[in-house]
Structures are given as C-alpha cells and as structure tokens.
Amino acid sequence: MAKKPASLTFRDIVLGAEADVIRQAHEARVKIDQLIEERQRAYERIAALETQVEDVIGEPGVYPFPPPPLPVAGFDPKAETVQRAGAAGAKKAAAPKSGAAPGDDEPEALPPAVPAGKPQA
C-alpha cells in the first residue's frame, strides 16, 4: 500500500524547497490541469457522438457500444459492451461489471493549481 504523502504548508515550501524544484512542480501541475481539461472535452465529445448514435436508432440504451479500444480509467477492459448511464431512463441499465457505481468512471478532478505568488490559506 502506498504511503500517503506528507502535507506541506506554505511555510514548508517557501523555506524548505529549492526554487527550481518549486518551479518544476508548478509547471507540472499546470500541465496536468491542462491535460485534465482536454480529457474532459474528449469525454464530452464521446458523449455527444454516442447521443447522435442513439438519435439515429431512436431509442436510448439499445445500441451495444463496444468498450474503448485503449485502456481508459474506470472502464472494465474485459467487458464486451458498455452501457451508457443516460440509458437508465428508457430502461434499467445494467450495473458496471467492475463493481463501480454509475458515475464512478472518472476519478476525482485534481484541485486547480495555486497561482504563483498567492499563498494558500
């Protein structure tokens, strides 16, 4: 089991870390935030495409969407088909095979990076 990282205070960071390490950590966090935003846009695009497929069929929850072709967080790679969460209104959707609750397919978003020069309370 991984050790929980120690919580650092603003004072710990300012007085105990090198400026280059702080700068690299901030740049990494900004990059992660950008990637998370891009991931969100990709999920929104996939949802829009799946909605269009359901509109063509005329009934939500009927089309057996295949699992993602690449590993994606929250999806069971062994599942043969994927049920859309929005299909529950038309007919009861099957529970995910991974044992996760509906809506658990996305990890919690990271908190936004703290702008440079602004200490956290």
N, CA, C and O atoms as a printed pandas DataFrame, in Angstrom:
     atom_number atom_name residue_name chain_id  residue_number  x_coord  y_coord  z_coord
0              1         N          MET        A               1    0.848   -1.171    0.000
1              2        CA          MET        A               1    0.000    0.000    0.000
2              3         C          MET        A               1    0.893    1.233    0.000
3              4         O          MET        A               1    1.860    1.301    0.760
4              5         N          ALA        A               2    0.579    2.196   -0.837
5              6        CA          ALA        A               2    1.382    3.412   -0.956
6              7         C          ALA        A               2    1.208    4.289    0.271
7              8         O          ALA        A               2    0.133    4.373    0.864
8              9         N          LYS        A               3    2.301    4.932    0.625
9             10        CA          LYS        A               3    2.270    5.863    1.753
10            11         C          LYS        A               3    1.577    7.144    1.346
11            12         O          LYS        A               3    1.777    7.635    0.235
12            13         N          LYS        A               4    0.763    7.690    2.234
13            14        CA          LYS        A               4    0.102    8.956    1.956
14            15         C          LYS        A               4    1.162   10.058    2.021
15            16         O          LYS        A               4    1.918   10.127    2.990
16            17         N          PRO        A               5    1.226   10.915    1.005
17            18        CA          PRO        A               5    2.232   11.978    1.011
18            19         C          PRO        A               5    2.006   12.943    2.175
19            20         O          PRO        A               5    0.876   13.227    2.570
20            21         N          ALA        A               6    3.116   13.430    2.701
21            22        CA          ALA        A               6    3.033   14.387    3.802
22            23         C          ALA        A               6    2.434   15.694    3.303
23            24         O          ALA        A               6    2.700   16.117    2.178
24            25         N          SER        A               7    1.635   16.324    4.131
25            26        CA          SER        A               7    1.039   17.598    3.780
26            27         C          SER        A               7    2.057   18.700    4.041
27            28         O          SER        A               7    2.604   18.809    5.138
28            29         N          LEU        A               8    2.299   19.503    3.034
29            30        CA          LEU        A               8    3.253   20.604    3.167
30            31         C          LEU        A               8    2.503   21.917    3.323
31            32         O          LEU        A               8    1.516   22.171    2.633
32            33         N          THR        A               9    2.974   22.726    4.219
33            34        CA          THR        A               9    2.389   24.048    4.390
34            35         C          THR        A               9    3.108   25.020    3.468
35            36         O          THR        A               9    4.163   24.706    2.916
36            37         N          PHE        A              10    2.536   26.186    3.310
37            38        CA          PHE        A              10    3.157   27.229    2.505
38            39         C          PHE        A              10    4.553   27.529    3.054
39            40         O          PHE        A              10    5.507   27.684    2.292
40            41         N          ARG        A              11    4.663   27.607    4.366
41            42        CA          ARG        A              11    5.950   27.893    5.004
42            43         C          ARG        A              11    6.968   26.798    4.676
43            44         O          ARG        A              11    8.118   27.102    4.356
44            45         N          ASP        A              12    6.556   25.529    4.751
45            46        CA          ASP        A              12    7.454   24.416    4.424
46            47         C          ASP        A              12    7.998   24.551    3.003
47            48         O          ASP        A              12    9.182   24.327    2.752
48            49         N          ILE        A              13    7.127   24.913    2.096
49            50        CA          ILE        A              13    7.543   25.026    0.697
50            51         C          ILE        A              13    8.490   26.201    0.507
51            52         O          ILE        A              13    9.528   26.064   -0.141
52            53         N          VAL        A              14    8.145   27.346    1.062
53            54        CA          VAL        A              14    8.954   28.549    0.880
54            55         C          VAL        A              14   10.328   28.407    1.537
55            56         O          VAL        A              14   11.348   28.769    0.950
56            57         N          LEU        A              15   10.342   27.884    2.746
57            58        CA          LEU        A              15   11.593   27.825    3.488
58            59         C          LEU        A              15   12.391   26.546    3.260
59            60         O          LEU        A              15   13.602   26.532    3.478
60            61         N          GLY        A              16   11.733   25.471    2.823
61            62        CA          GLY        A              16   12.438   24.200    2.760
62            63         C          GLY        A              16   12.716   23.659    1.378
63            64         O          GLY        A              16   13.360   22.616    1.265
64            65         N          ALA        A              17   12.273   24.303    0.334
65            66        CA          ALA        A              17   12.472   23.762   -1.005
66            67         C          ALA        A              17   13.290   24.720   -1.856
67            68         O          ALA        A              17   13.341   25.926   -1.611
68            69         N          GLU        A              18   13.924   24.142   -2.862
69            70        CA          GLU        A              18   14.704   24.950   -3.795
70            71         C          GLU        A              18   13.760   25.573   -4.826
71            72         O          GLU        A              18   12.750   24.980   -5.205
72            73         N          ALA        A              19   14.110   26.763   -5.264
73            74        CA          ALA        A              19   13.254   27.487   -6.208
74            75         C          ALA        A              19   13.041   26.693   -7.497
75            76         O          ALA        A              19   11.939   26.704   -8.047
76            77         N          ASP        A              20   14.074   26.005   -7.986
77            78        CA          ASP        A              20   13.937   25.225   -9.218
78            79         C          ASP        A              20   12.937   24.079   -9.046
79            80         O          ASP        A              20   12.178   23.778   -9.966
80            81         N          VAL        A              21   12.932   23.446   -7.886
81            82        CA          VAL        A              21   12.002   22.348   -7.630
82            83         C          VAL        A              21   10.579   22.892   -7.564
83            84         O          VAL        A              21    9.654   22.288   -8.107
84            85         N          ILE        A              22   10.405   24.026   -6.903
85            86        CA          ILE        A              22    9.084   24.648   -6.814
86            87         C          ILE        A              22    8.591   25.022   -8.214
87            88         O          ILE        A              22    7.430   24.788   -8.548
88            89         N          ARG        A              23    9.463   25.595   -9.018
89            90        CA          ARG        A              23    9.099   25.995  -10.378
90            91         C          ARG        A              23    8.711   24.765  -11.210
91            92         O          ARG        A              23    7.713   24.797  -11.930
92            93         N          GLN        A              24    9.492   23.685  -11.114
93            94        CA          GLN        A              24    9.191   22.463  -11.870
94            95         C          GLN        A              24    7.867   21.853  -11.413
95            96         O          GLN        A              24    7.080   21.379  -12.233
96            97         N          ALA        A              25    7.627   21.868  -10.113
97            98        CA          ALA        A              25    6.378   21.320   -9.588
98            99         C          ALA        A              25    5.189   22.135  -10.080
99           100         O          ALA        A              25    4.159   21.574  -10.454
100          101         N          HIS        A              26    5.330   23.447  -10.080
101          102        CA          HIS        A              26    4.244   24.309  -10.559
102          103         C          HIS        A              26    3.985   24.074  -12.045
103          104         O          HIS        A              26    2.833   23.961  -12.463
104          105         N          GLU        A              27    5.041   24.001  -12.837
105          106        CA          GLU        A              27    4.876   23.759  -14.274
106          107         C          GLU        A              27    4.218   22.403  -14.522
107          108         O          GLU        A              27    3.382   22.272  -15.416
108          109         N          ALA        A              28    4.594   21.398  -13.734
109          110        CA          ALA        A              28    3.988   20.073  -13.879
110          111         C          ALA        A              28    2.506   20.131  -13.535
111          112         O          ALA        A              28    1.680   19.528  -14.221
112          113         N          ARG        A              29    2.175   20.847  -12.488
113          114        CA          ARG        A              29    0.769   20.943  -12.064
114          115         C          ARG        A              29   -0.069   21.684  -13.106
115          116         O          ARG        A              29   -1.201   21.287  -13.382
116          117         N          VAL        A              30    0.470   22.743  -13.681
117          118        CA          VAL        A              30   -0.241   23.488  -14.721
118          119         C          VAL        A              30   -0.472   22.571  -15.924
119          120         O          VAL        A              30   -1.556   22.579  -16.506
120          121         N          LYS        A              31    0.532   21.784  -16.297
121          122        CA          LYS        A              31    0.404   20.855  -17.431
122          123         C          LYS        A              31   -0.665   19.799  -17.136
123          124         O          LYS        A              31   -1.474   19.478  -18.006
124          125         N          ILE        A              32   -0.672   19.258  -15.911
125          126        CA          ILE        A              32   -1.683   18.266  -15.529
126          127         C          ILE        A              32   -3.077   18.883  -15.621
127          128         O          ILE        A              32   -3.998   18.251  -16.138
128          129         N          ASP        A              33   -3.240   20.103  -15.127
129          130        CA          ASP        A              33   -4.543   20.782  -15.196
130          131         C          ASP        A              33   -5.001   20.933  -16.646
131          132         O          ASP        A              33   -6.181   20.750  -16.943
132          133         N          GLN        A              34   -4.074   21.266  -17.553
133          134        CA          GLN        A              34   -4.420   21.405  -18.960
134          135         C          GLN        A              34   -4.848   20.062  -19.555
135          136         O          GLN        A              34   -5.803   19.995  -20.329
136          137         N          LEU        A              35   -4.135   18.995  -19.187
137          138        CA          LEU        A              35   -4.465   17.672  -19.697
138          139         C          LEU        A              35   -5.822   17.190  -19.169
139          140         O          LEU        A              35   -6.582   16.555  -19.900
140          141         N          ILE        A              36   -6.122   17.488  -17.921
141          142        CA          ILE        A              36   -7.420   17.113  -17.346
142          143         C          ILE        A              36   -8.545   17.845  -18.081
143          144         O          ILE        A              36   -9.595   17.261  -18.345
144          145         N          GLU        A              37   -8.330   19.118  -18.410
145          146        CA          GLU        A              37   -9.332   19.874  -19.169
146          147         C          GLU        A              37   -9.521   19.266  -20.563
147          148         O          GLU        A              37  -10.648   19.151  -21.044
148          149         N          GLU        A              38   -8.425   18.880  -21.204
149          150        CA          GLU        A              38   -8.501   18.259  -22.524
150          151         C          GLU        A              38   -9.232   16.918  -22.440
151          152         O          GLU        A              38  -10.018   16.583  -23.326
152          153         N          ARG        A              39   -8.980   16.162  -21.391
153          154        CA          ARG        A              39   -9.658   14.882  -21.173
154          155         C          ARG        A              39  -11.162   15.101  -21.019
155          156         O          ARG        A              39  -11.960   14.343  -21.571
156          157         N          GLN        A              40  -11.545   16.122  -20.283
157          158        CA          GLN        A              40  -12.955   16.438  -20.088
158          159         C          GLN        A              40  -13.630   16.756  -21.428
159          160         O          GLN        A              40  -14.735   16.290  -21.703
160          161         N          ARG        A              41  -12.948   17.555  -22.254
161          162        CA          ARG        A              41  -13.501   17.884  -23.577
162          163         C          ARG        A              41  -13.657   16.616  -24.432
163          164         O          ARG        A              41  -14.624   16.485  -25.181
164          165         N          ALA        A              42  -12.698   15.686  -24.313
165          166        CA          ALA        A              42  -12.774   14.440  -25.081
166          167         C          ALA        A              42  -13.972   13.606  -24.628
167          168         O          ALA        A              42  -14.690   13.053  -25.461
168          169         N          TYR        A              43  -14.194   13.511  -23.305
169          170        CA          TYR        A              43  -15.357   12.773  -22.802
170          171         C          TYR        A              43  -16.656   13.425  -23.279
171          172         O          TYR        A              43  -17.607   12.726  -23.630
172          173         N          GLU        A              44  -16.700   14.750  -23.293
173          174        CA          GLU        A              44  -17.893   15.449  -23.765
174          175         C          GLU        A              44  -18.142   15.149  -25.240
175          176         O          GLU        A              44  -19.289   14.982  -25.655
176          177         N          ARG        A              45  -17.083   15.080  -26.026
177          178        CA          ARG        A              45  -17.205   14.770  -27.459
178          179         C          ARG        A              45  -17.714   13.338  -27.650
179          180         O          ARG        A              45  -18.582   13.098  -28.489
180          181         N          ILE        A              46  -17.179   12.389  -26.879
181          182        CA          ILE        A              46  -17.626   10.996  -26.965
182          183         C          ILE        A              46  -19.103   10.901  -26.597
183          184         O          ILE        A              46  -19.869   10.213  -27.271
184          185         N          ALA        A              47  -19.501   11.585  -25.536
185          186        CA          ALA        A              47  -20.916   11.562  -25.117
186          187         C          ALA        A              47  -21.805   12.129  -26.221
187          188         O          ALA        A              47  -22.891   11.605  -26.467
188          189         N          ALA        A              48  -21.362   13.185  -26.881
189          190        CA          ALA        A              48  -22.150   13.778  -27.970
190          191         C          ALA        A              48  -22.284   12.793  -29.134
191          192         O          ALA        A              48  -23.355   12.676  -29.730
192          193         N          LEU        A              49  -21.206   12.093  -29.455
193          194        CA          LEU        A              49  -21.260   11.114  -30.540
194          195         C          LEU        A              49  -22.187    9.947  -30.194
195          196         O          LEU        A              49  -22.945    9.480  -31.044
196          197         N          GLU        A              50  -22.124    9.482  -28.950
197          198        CA          GLU        A              50  -22.999    8.388  -28.534
198          199         C          GLU        A              50  -24.470    8.826  -28.551
199          200         O          GLU        A              50  -25.353    8.037  -28.889
200          201         N          THR        A              51  -24.721   10.065  -28.191
201          202        CA          THR        A              51  -26.088   10.594  -28.250
202          203         C          THR        A              51  -26.583   10.632  -29.695
203          204         O          THR        A              51  -27.744   10.329  -29.967
204          205         N          GLN        A              52  -25.699   11.006  -30.614
205          206        CA          GLN        A              52  -26.086   11.028  -32.026
206          207         C          GLN        A              52  -26.430    9.629  -32.520
207          208         O          GLN        A              52  -27.376    9.457  -33.289
208          209         N          VAL        A              53  -25.657    8.613  -32.077
209          210        CA          VAL        A              53  -25.957    7.229  -32.463
210          211         C          VAL        A              53  -27.336    6.844  -31.944
211          212         O          VAL        A              53  -28.127    6.237  -32.666
212          213         N          GLU        A              54  -27.625    7.195  -30.694
213          214        CA          GLU        A              54  -28.936    6.876  -30.118
214          215         C          GLU        A              54  -30.065    7.630  -30.821
215          216         O          GLU        A              54  -31.170    7.105  -30.957
216          217         N          ASP        A              55  -29.792    8.856  -31.268
217          218        CA          ASP        A              55  -30.801    9.611  -32.014
218          219         C          ASP        A              55  -31.119    8.932  -33.341
219          220         O          ASP        A              55  -32.272    8.914  -33.772
220          221         N          VAL        A              56  -30.094    8.373  -33.991
221          222        CA          VAL        A              56  -30.308    7.669  -35.257
222          223         C          VAL        A              56  -31.169    6.431  -35.018
223          224         O          VAL        A              56  -32.068    6.137  -35.805
224          225         N          ILE        A              57  -30.897    5.709  -33.936
225          226        CA          ILE        A              57  -31.662    4.499  -33.619
226          227         C          ILE        A              57  -33.063    4.869  -33.145
227          228         O          ILE        A              57  -34.026    4.159  -33.434
228          229         N          GLY        A              58  -33.177    5.973  -32.424
229          230        CA          GLY        A              58  -34.465    6.423  -31.951
230          231         C          GLY        A              58  -34.832    5.958  -30.560
231          232         O          GLY        A              58  -35.924    6.249  -30.073
232          233         N          GLU        A              59  -33.933    5.240  -29.916
233          234        CA          GLU        A              59  -34.206    4.753  -28.567
234          235         C          GLU        A              59  -32.884    4.665  -27.794
235          236         O          GLU        A              59  -31.946    3.997  -28.228
236          237         N          PRO        A              60  -32.822    5.346  -26.644
237          238        CA          PRO        A              60  -31.585    5.286  -25.871
238          239         C          PRO        A              60  -31.385    3.922  -25.205
239          240         O          PRO        A              60  -32.345    3.252  -24.823
240          241         N          GLY        A              61  -30.119    3.531  -25.076
241          242        CA          GLY        A              61  -29.788    2.310  -24.364
242          243         C          GLY        A              61  -29.884    1.043  -25.175
243          244         O          GLY        A              61  -29.711   -0.043  -24.623
244          245         N          VAL        A              62  -30.156    1.135  -26.472
245          246        CA          VAL        A              62  -30.317   -0.050  -27.304
246          247         C          VAL        A              62  -28.999   -0.460  -27.956
247          248         O          VAL        A              62  -28.684   -1.648  -28.019
248          249         N          TYR        A              63  -28.240    0.497  -28.433
249          250        CA          TYR        A              63  -27.009    0.180  -29.150
250          251         C          TYR        A              63  -25.950   -0.328  -28.175
251          252         O          TYR        A              63  -25.684    0.320  -27.163
252          253         N          PRO        A              64  -25.340   -1.485  -28.468
253          254        CA          PRO        A              64  -24.298   -2.027  -27.577
254          255         C          PRO        A              64  -22.936   -1.410  -27.895
255          256         O          PRO        A              64  -22.170   -1.963  -28.684
256          257         N          PHE        A              65  -22.641   -0.279  -27.287
257          258        CA          PHE        A              65  -21.367    0.380  -27.548
258          259         C          PHE        A              65  -20.221   -0.538  -27.141
259          260         O          PHE        A              65  -20.237   -1.089  -26.040
260          261         N          PRO        A              66  -19.219   -0.712  -28.016
261          262        CA          PRO        A              66  -18.072   -1.546  -27.652
262          263         C          PRO        A              66  -17.236   -0.832  -26.592
263          264         O          PRO        A              66  -17.309    0.390  -26.466
264          265         N          PRO        A              67  -16.452   -1.579  -25.839
265          266        CA          PRO        A              67  -15.587   -0.927  -24.853
266          267         C          PRO        A              67  -14.528   -0.091  -25.576
267          268         O          PRO        A              67  -14.288   -0.300  -26.765
268          269         N          PRO        A              68  -13.898    0.842  -24.883
269          270        CA          PRO        A              68  -12.866    1.659  -25.516
270          271         C          PRO        A              68  -11.744    0.775  -26.073
271          272         O          PRO        A              68  -11.391   -0.231  -25.457
272          273         N          PRO        A              69  -11.183    1.136  -27.224
273          274        CA          PRO        A              69  -10.127    0.326  -27.822
274          275         C          PRO        A              69   -8.794    0.431  -27.069
275          276         O          PRO        A              69   -7.888   -0.375  -27.281
276          277         N          LEU        A              70   -8.689    1.407  -26.211
277          278        CA          LEU        A              70   -7.476    1.609  -25.412
278          279         C          LEU        A              70   -7.853    1.633  -23.940
279          280         O          LEU        A              70   -9.003    1.915  -23.603
280          281         N          PRO        A              71   -6.904    1.343  -23.058
281          282        CA          PRO        A              71   -7.216    1.399  -21.623
282          283         C          PRO        A              71   -7.654    2.803  -21.212
283          284         O          PRO        A              71   -6.986    3.789  -21.524
284          285         N          VAL        A              72   -8.787    2.881  -20.505
285          286        CA          VAL        A              72   -9.326    4.149  -20.020
286          287         C          VAL        A              72   -9.703    3.959  -18.561
287          288         O          VAL        A              72  -10.284    2.938  -18.195
288          289         N          ALA        A              73   -9.378    4.926  -17.734
289          290        CA          ALA        A              73   -9.678    4.839  -16.305
290          291         C          ALA        A              73  -11.159    4.612  -16.083
291          292         O          ALA        A              73  -11.991    5.305  -16.670
292          293         N          GLY        A              74  -11.496    3.649  -15.241
293          294        CA          GLY        A              74  -12.876    3.412  -14.868
294          295         C          GLY        A              74  -13.625    2.430  -15.746
295          296         O          GLY        A              74  -14.756    2.073  -15.416
296          297         N          PHE        A              75  -13.045    1.974  -16.855
297          298        CA          PHE        A              75  -13.718    1.011  -17.714
298          299         C          PHE        A              75  -13.128   -0.372  -17.494
299          300         O          PHE        A              75  -11.915   -0.522  -17.352
300          301         N          ASP        A              76  -13.980   -1.369  -17.466
301          302        CA          ASP        A              76  -13.544   -2.749  -17.334
302          303         C          ASP        A              76  -13.055   -3.214  -18.702
303          304         O          ASP        A              76  -13.855   -3.327  -19.631
304          305         N          PRO        A              77  -11.744   -3.489  -18.847
305          306        CA          PRO        A              77  -11.228   -3.882  -20.159
306          307         C          PRO        A              77  -11.753   -5.238  -20.625
307          308         O          PRO        A              77  -11.640   -5.559  -21.808
308          309         N          LYS        A              78  -12.326   -6.044  -19.722
309          310        CA          LYS        A              78  -12.853   -7.357  -20.086
310          311         C          LYS        A              78  -14.314   -7.311  -20.518
311          312         O          LYS        A              78  -14.842   -8.304  -21.016
312          313         N          ALA        A              79  -14.970   -6.170  -20.333
313          314        CA          ALA        A              79  -16.385   -6.052  -20.705
314          315         C          ALA        A              79  -16.526   -6.110  -22.219
315          316         O          ALA        A              79  -15.709   -5.554  -22.953
316          317         N          GLU        A              80  -17.569   -6.789  -22.674
317          318        CA          GLU        A              80  -17.805   -6.904  -24.112
318          319         C          GLU        A              80  -18.532   -5.690  -24.674
319          320         O          GLU        A              80  -18.318   -5.316  -25.827
320          321         N          THR        A              81  -19.395   -5.073  -23.864
321          322        CA          THR        A              81  -20.109   -3.868  -24.279
322          323         C          THR        A              81  -20.159   -2.900  -23.104
323          324         O          THR        A              81  -19.917   -3.273  -21.956
324          325         N          VAL        A              82  -20.474   -1.663  -23.415
325          326        CA          VAL        A              82  -20.554   -0.615  -22.400
326          327         C          VAL        A              82  -21.973   -0.056  -22.406
327          328         O          VAL        A              82  -22.504    0.273  -23.466
328          329         N          GLN        A              83  -22.593    0.053  -21.224
329          330        CA          GLN        A              83  -23.914    0.657  -21.103
330          331         C          GLN        A              83  -23.752    2.130  -20.794
331          332         O          GLN        A              83  -22.955    2.498  -19.931
332          333         N          ARG        A              84  -24.481    2.964  -21.473
333          334        CA          ARG        A              84  -24.449    4.397  -21.188
334          335         C          ARG        A              84  -25.268    4.675  -19.950
335          336         O          ARG        A              84  -26.318    4.064  -19.749
336          337         N          ALA        A              85  -24.806    5.586  -19.118
337          338        CA          ALA        A              85  -25.517    5.938  -17.889
338          339         C          ALA        A              85  -26.859    6.594  -18.200
339          340         O          ALA        A              85  -27.813    6.394  -17.449
340          341         N          GLY        A              86  -26.965    7.357  -19.259
341          342        CA          GLY        A              86  -28.197    8.055  -19.617
342          343         C          GLY        A              86  -29.291    7.126  -20.093
343          344         O          GLY        A              86  -30.440    7.553  -20.213
344          345         N          ALA        A              87  -28.979    5.879  -20.367
345          346        CA          ALA        A              87  -29.970    4.931  -20.861
346          347         C          ALA        A              87  -30.874    4.421  -19.752
347          348         O          ALA        A              87  -31.866    3.750  -20.038
348          349         N          ALA        A              88  -30.568    4.712  -18.515
349          350        CA          ALA        A              88  -31.355    4.212  -17.386
350          351         C          ALA        A              88  -32.784    4.738  -17.418
351          352         O          ALA        A              88  -33.686    4.078  -16.902
352          353         N          GLY        A              89  -33.013    5.904  -18.008
353          354        CA          GLY        A              89  -34.366    6.469  -18.064
354          355         C          GLY        A              89  -35.281    5.666  -18.966
355          356         O          GLY        A              89  -36.465    5.509  -18.667
356          357         N          ALA        A              90  -34.743    5.149  -20.079
357          358        CA          ALA        A              90  -35.560    4.390  -21.020
358          359         C          ALA        A              90  -35.771    2.959  -20.539
359          360         O          ALA        A              90  -36.881    2.430  -20.608
360          361         N          LYS        A              91  -34.723    2.349  -20.060
361          362        CA          LYS        A              91  -34.814    1.020  -19.484
362          363         C          LYS        A              91  -33.685    0.871  -18.490
363          364         O          LYS        A              91  -32.659    1.543  -18.602
364          365         N          LYS        A              92  -33.862    0.012  -17.537
365          366        CA          LYS        A              92  -32.889   -0.113  -16.451
366          367         C          LYS        A              92  -31.544   -0.557  -17.021
367          368         O          LYS        A              92  -31.445   -1.599  -17.670
368          369         N          ALA        A              93  -30.520    0.241  -16.772
369          370        CA          ALA        A              93  -29.186   -0.074  -17.276
370          371         C          ALA        A              93  -28.531   -1.127  -16.404
371          372         O          ALA        A              93  -28.751   -1.183  -15.194
372          373         N          ALA        A              94  -27.738   -1.942  -17.029
373          374        CA          ALA        A              94  -27.018   -2.964  -16.279
374          375         C          ALA        A              94  -25.930   -2.307  -15.444
375          376         O          ALA        A              94  -25.325   -1.321  -15.865
376          377         N          ALA        A              95  -25.685   -2.852  -14.272
377          378        CA          ALA        A              95  -24.637   -2.321  -13.405
378          379         C          ALA        A              95  -23.292   -2.630  -14.038
379          380         O          ALA        A              95  -23.136   -3.685  -14.653
380          381         N          PRO        A              96  -22.308   -1.733  -13.905
381          382        CA          PRO        A              96  -20.997   -1.990  -14.472
382          383         C          PRO        A              96  -20.411   -3.273  -13.887
383          384         O          PRO        A              96  -20.569   -3.545  -12.697
384          385         N          LYS        A              97  -19.736   -4.058  -14.723
385          386        CA          LYS        A              97  -19.160   -5.320  -14.274
386          387         C          LYS        A              97  -18.017   -5.128  -13.302
387          388         O          LYS        A              97  -17.678   -6.050  -12.561
388          389         N          SER        A              98  -17.414   -3.946  -13.288
389          390        CA          SER        A              98  -16.273   -3.694  -12.415
390          391         C          SER        A              98  -16.690   -3.519  -10.960
391          392         O          SER        A              98  -15.830   -3.466  -10.081
392          393         N          GLY        A              99  -17.985   -3.430  -10.689
393          394        CA          GLY        A              99  -18.459   -3.239   -9.325
394          395         C          GLY        A              99  -18.528   -1.776   -8.934
395          396         O          GLY        A              99  -18.899   -1.448   -7.807
396          397         N          ALA        A             100  -18.176   -0.906   -9.847
397          398        CA          ALA        A             100  -18.222    0.525   -9.554
398          399         C          ALA        A             100  -19.648    1.022   -9.730
399          400         O          ALA        A             100  -20.415    0.489  -10.532
400          401         N          ALA        A             101  -19.981    2.035   -8.979
401          402        CA          ALA        A             101  -21.295    2.644   -9.101
402          403         C          ALA        A             101  -21.349    3.506  -10.347
403          404         O          ALA        A             101  -20.312    4.001  -10.790
404          405         N          PRO        A             102  -22.539    3.703  -10.935
405          406        CA          PRO        A             102  -22.635    4.580  -12.106
406          407         C          PRO        A             102  -22.080    5.957  -11.779
407          408         O          PRO        A             102  -22.355    6.520  -10.719
408          409         N          GLY        A             103  -21.295    6.488  -12.706
409          410        CA          GLY        A             103  -20.699    7.799  -12.487
410          411         C          GLY        A             103  -19.315    7.719  -11.870
411          412         O          GLY        A             103  -18.641    8.738  -11.719
412          413         N          ASP        A             104  -18.876    6.490  -11.504
413          414        CA          ASP        A             104  -17.546    6.333  -10.914
414          415         C          ASP        A             104  -16.484    6.111  -11.977
415          416         O          ASP        A             104  -15.348    5.775  -11.641
416          417         N          ASP        A             105  -16.818    6.289  -13.250
417          418        CA          ASP        A             105  -15.862    6.011  -14.301
418          419         C          ASP        A             105  -14.820    7.102  -14.467
419          420         O          ASP        A             105  -13.895    6.961  -15.266
420          421         N          GLU        A             106  -14.958    8.165  -13.736
421          422        CA          GLU        A             106  -13.992    9.235  -13.810
422          423         C          GLU        A             106  -13.431    9.528  -12.420
423          424         O          GLU        A             106  -14.191    9.729  -11.473
424          425         N          PRO        A             107  -12.099    9.553  -12.296
425          426        CA          PRO        A             107  -11.534    9.860  -10.986
426          427         C          PRO        A             107  -11.823   11.304  -10.610
427          428         O          PRO        A             107  -12.129   12.137  -11.463
428          429         N          GLU        A             108  -11.720   11.580   -9.324
429          430        CA          GLU        A             108  -11.959   12.947   -8.869
430          431         C          GLU        A             108  -10.952   13.880   -9.530
431          432         O          GLU        A             108   -9.785   13.526   -9.701
432          433         N          ALA        A             109  -11.403   15.055   -9.894
433          434        CA          ALA        A             109  -10.528   16.038  -10.519
434          435         C          ALA        A             109   -9.565   16.590   -9.483
435          436         O          ALA        A             109   -9.899   16.736   -8.307
436          437         N          LEU        A             110   -8.373   16.891   -9.945
437          438        CA          LEU        A             110   -7.393   17.497   -9.063
438          439         C          LEU        A             110   -7.797   18.933   -8.785
439          440         O          LEU        A             110   -8.385   19.584   -9.648
440          441         N          PRO        A             111   -7.491   19.443   -7.594
441          442        CA          PRO        A             111   -7.789   20.848   -7.350
442          443         C          PRO        A             111   -6.924   21.713   -8.254
443          444         O          PRO        A             111   -5.827   21.294   -8.625
444          445         N          PRO        A             112   -7.377   22.898   -8.616
445          446        CA          PRO        A             112   -6.602   23.747   -9.516
446          447         C          PRO        A             112   -5.289   24.168   -8.875
447          448         O          PRO        A             112   -5.181   24.285   -7.654
448          449         N          ALA        A             113   -4.311   24.388   -9.712
449          450        CA          ALA        A             113   -3.006   24.834   -9.230
450          451         C          ALA        A             113   -3.124   26.211   -8.601
451          452         O          ALA        A             113   -3.945   27.026   -9.022
452          453         N          VAL        A             114   -2.309   26.464   -7.602
453          454        CA          VAL        A             114   -2.299   27.758   -6.940
454          455         C          VAL        A             114   -1.480   28.717   -7.782
455          456         O          VAL        A             114   -0.326   28.418   -8.086
456          457         N          PRO        A             115   -2.038   29.871   -8.176
457          458        CA          PRO        A             115   -1.273   30.824   -8.969
458          459         C          PRO        A             115   -0.002   31.249   -8.227
459          460         O          PRO        A             115    0.000   31.371   -7.002
460          461         N          ALA        A             116    1.056   31.467   -8.967
461          462        CA          ALA        A             116    2.323   31.862   -8.375
462          463         C          ALA        A             116    2.167   33.140   -7.550
463          464         O          ALA        A             116    1.501   34.088   -7.965
464          465         N          GLY        A             117    2.784   33.143   -6.395
465          466        CA          GLY        A             117    2.763   34.325   -5.556
466          467         C          GLY        A             117    1.546   34.439   -4.665
467          468         O          GLY        A             117    1.444   35.395   -3.896
468          469         N          LYS        A             118    0.619   33.497   -4.740
469          470        CA          LYS        A             118   -0.579   33.545   -3.896
470          471         C          LYS        A             118   -0.563   32.374   -2.931
471          472         O          LYS        A             118   -0.805   31.240   -3.343
472          473         N          PRO        A             119   -0.288   32.616   -1.664
473          474        CA          PRO        A             119   -0.244   31.503   -0.708
474          475         C          PRO        A             119   -1.649   30.993   -0.419
475          476         O          PRO        A             119   -2.630   31.736   -0.448
476          477         N          GLN        A             120   -1.706   29.679   -0.136
477          478        CA          GLN        A             120   -2.974   29.073    0.247
478          479         C          GLN        A             120   -3.223   29.361    1.714
479          480         O          GLN        A             120   -2.277   29.472    2.495
480          481         N          ALA        A             121   -4.483   29.484    2.096
481          482        CA          ALA        A             121   -4.829   29.749    3.491
482          483         C          ALA        A             121   -4.724   28.486    4.306
483          484         O          ALA        A             121   -4.978   28.506    5.511
